[in-house]
Structures are given as C-alpha cells and as structure tokens.
C-alpha cells in the first residue's frame, strides 16, 4: 500500500509558537489520527488539538479510511489555529493500513528531533497528554505509551466487554512477550521518536504493519522491540463517555487477530542484526 503525493493535502497553517511545555524547542509533534466515519467526533478533537498547538508546534494528520459520513469534508475545510493534513483511502482498508499510511506520510516530512503521536480519532483520548509524551521522549524514551494500567490510569468509562478484552490481552502479552516497560500493549495512544520509526520502516518496509485490525498496535510494538527501544508509560484516563458513535472493534475477530499475531511472532525469525 502506497500513498501518492496527491493523497496528502495541507488544509490550514499552524497556529502556535514553537513551544512545548513552556520551553522553546524546534521539535514538532506529528499527530496521526486514523479515522473511519468520525465526522461527529473530529470537530471537538481538532479543537482540543488546536488548544495544544497554542503552546507547541503541532501538525495533525487525519487518515480518512474510506469513510462514508463526510469525515474527509471536516478536514478539507481546515481548522482554525491548527495545521491539519488529509490523507485519503478511497475504500476502507482497516486500522493497520490507516496507521501505516499516516506514519509513512509523516516520515517523509518529519525532522529527526520531531515526535510522532498516534491517537484515536473518536475523542476518547486527551490531547493534553501530547506535551507529556514530548517530555518523556526529550528525557530519553523512544516509545511512550498512554497507559490505562499504571497508577493514575483509568478505563472505567469503557464498556465491560471492551475492558475485559483490554485487560485480558494485557495480562497475556505481559506473560508471553515480556517487553520491558510495557503494561498496556493495546493502547492506541502513543508517542514515538522519529529516528526509531525511521529505522524500523527502513528494515520492514511495507511489512512494518501487516495486521489490518486493532492488533496492529501490538504488532508495531513487537517489531519496534528489535530496535531495543526505551519504553515508558504515562497514565491515561480514557474518556469513552465522549465517544459519539458505535465502537468499531469486533471482540471475537480481535481475539483471533491477537492469537494469530502471537503465533506469527513465535515462528518469525528475529532480524539478523539489531536495527
């Protein structure tokens, strides 16, 4: 899957100074928002991102994954005070390829000192945490996960089955995979050092993300671990009460994807050299 240059469009200009957490910096946060039928959720989320952009350099990259509800129109109109770009998939390809398209577009433009953030487009993640992700990476982390399962994290607003899946997966992956520093393997809200993603993308190419569903977040973490990253977590209070549409996760299908991913990870050889 490739993204043509014509698929990425700038729709507005940045609205804030080059600040992050109150200190001068040249770094920019590139926020990838995979979106499928999120026309109702994007306006409040883009407003919150514009507020973050008042104190930091920030670009939002919305990947419209074949939506039928006017999601692309929300972005194409631009947003006051926010540098927002639109990447369009003509048809729905799934979360994994939407994330991959966003990361590829960002890596073509991002500077080495920049930070890449991936978060949900349904307004359940608080953009105010982006500053915390930047601080953690500036302090030496390569991957920062917004975690529901550390002190201060909370997922009580999520439906019971969704919580059961997330917590069950967390227990399973911690025991089987043992990736140091990770408690919340399935969180879709993360920050990455640009250099880390660039090295992994150079090695894996189109195979950086092969899972199309929600398991893609775990897959990306497993592939990045071969780069020996420093991983930290910050507390995430999930705001599922702000979700405006039905959940797109399919529990049984996602469980199957997790199992397949674990089997494939066990059978696939590690890269012949450290990335």
C-alpha positions, 0 to 999 in steps of 0.5 A, spaced: 500 500 500 502 506 497 500 513 498 501 518 492 503 525 493 496 527 491 493 523 497 496 528 502 493 535 502 495 541 507 488 544 509 490 550 514 497 553 517 499 552 524 497 556 529 502 556 535 509 558 537 514 553 537 513 551 544 512 545 548 511 545 555 513 552 556 520 551 553 522 553 546 524 547 542 524 546 534 521 539 535 514 538 532 509 533 534 506 529 528 499 527 530 496 521 526 489 520 527 486 514 523 479 515 522 473 511 519 466 515 519 468 520 525 465 526 522 461 527 529 467 526 533 473 530 529 470 537 530 471 537 538 478 533 537 481 538 532 479 543 537 482 540 543 488 539 538 488 546 536 488 548 544 495 544 544 498 547 538 497 554 542 503 552 546 507 547 541 508 546 534 503 541 532 501 538 525 495 533 525 494 528 520 487 525 519 487 518 515 480 518 512 479 510 511 474 510 506 469 513 510 462 514 508 459 520 513 463 526 510 469 525 515 474 527 509 469 534 508 471 536 516 478 536 514 478 539 507 475 545 510 481 546 515 481 548 522 482 554 525 489 555 529 491 548 527 495 545 521 491 539 519 493 534 513 488 529 509 490 523 507 485 519 503 483 511 502 478 511 497 475 504 500 476 502 507 482 498 508 482 497 516 486 500 522 493 497 520 493 500 513 490 507 516 496 507 521 501 505 516 499 510 511 499 516 516 506 514 519 509 513 512 506 520 510 509 523 516 516 520 515 517 523 509 516 530 512 518 529 519 525 532 522 529 527 526 528 531 533 520 531 531 515 526 535 510 522 532 503 521 536 498 516 534 491 517 537 484 515 536 480 519 532 473 518 536 475 523 542 476 518 547 483 520 548 486 527 551 490 531 547 493 534 553 497 528 554 501 530 547 506 535 551 507 529 556 509 524 551 514 530 548 517 530 555 518 523 556 521 522 549 526 529 550 528 525 557 530 519 553 524 514 551 523 512 544 516 509 545 511 512 550 505 509 551 498 512 554 497 507 559 490 505 562 494 500 567 499 504 571 497 508 577 493 514 575 490 510 569 483 509 568 478 505 563 472 505 567 468 509 562 469 503 557 464 498 556 465 491 560 466 487 554 471 492 551 475 492 558 475 485 559 478 484 552 483 490 554 485 487 560 485 480 558 490 481 552 494 485 557 495 480 562 497 475 556 502 479 552 505 481 559 506 473 560 508 471 553 512 477 550 515 480 556 517 487 553 520 491 558 516 497 560 510 495 557 503 494 561 498 496 556 500 493 549 493 495 546 493 502 547 492 506 541 495 512 544 502 513 543 508 517 542 514 515 538 521 518 536 522 519 529 529 516 528 526 509 531 520 509 526 525 511 521 529 505 522 524 500 523 520 502 516 527 502 513 528 494 515 520 492 514 518 496 509 511 495 507 511 489 512 512 494 518 504 493 519 501 487 516 495 486 521 489 490 518 485 490 525 486 493 532 492 488 533 496 492 529 498 496 535 501 490 538 504 488 532 508 495 531 510 494 538 513 487 537 517 489 531 519 496 534 522 491 540 528 489 535 530 496 535 531 495 543 527 501 544 526 505 551 519 504 553 515 508 558 508 509 560 504 515 562 497 514 565 491 515 561 484 516 563 480 514 557 474 518 556 469 513 552 463 517 555 465 522 549 465 517 544 459 519 539 458 513 535 458 505 535 465 502 537 468 499 531 472 493 534 469 486 533 471 482 540 471 475 537 475 477 530 480 481 535 481 475 539 483 471 533 487 477 530 491 477 537 492 469 537 494 469 530 499 475 531 502 471 537 503 465 533 506 469 527 511 472 532 513 465 535 515 462 528 518 469 525 525 469 525 528 475 529 532 480 524 539 478 523 542 484 526 539 489 531 536 495 527 
